[in-house]
Amino acid sequence: MGNRIAFALAGVVLALGIAGMVVAYHEMELRQAFVPSDKPVSEDIIKQKMQEAKYNDIQVMHLGSAFVTTGVKDGRTDTFVVDARSGRLMTAGDDDD
């Protein structure tokens, strides 16, 4: 019976480790560069990137150190938050102002 508990515990630890890796990978994917740049990005650059991605009705709002941009593509409205300093997509909790 002791071996069963040990194997069950090992299975739980393994599952939690895999889940943590999946979450970390997803976070890394979300932080990809929206606008590849080694310098701050502007509203015009973000609008251009949205147009290149075939978005319509593009709106960009500067909010602190980020741009919040919204656009319509294929009948769906998408919103992105872009770090103005790096051009990278931001996730919840990234605002360090």
Secondary structure, DSSP 4 states (H G I P E B T S, - for coil): -HHHHHHHHHHHHHHHHHHHHHHHHHHHHHTSBSS--SS---HHHHHHHHHHTT-EEEEEEEETTEEEEEEEETTEEEEEEEETTT-BB--TT----
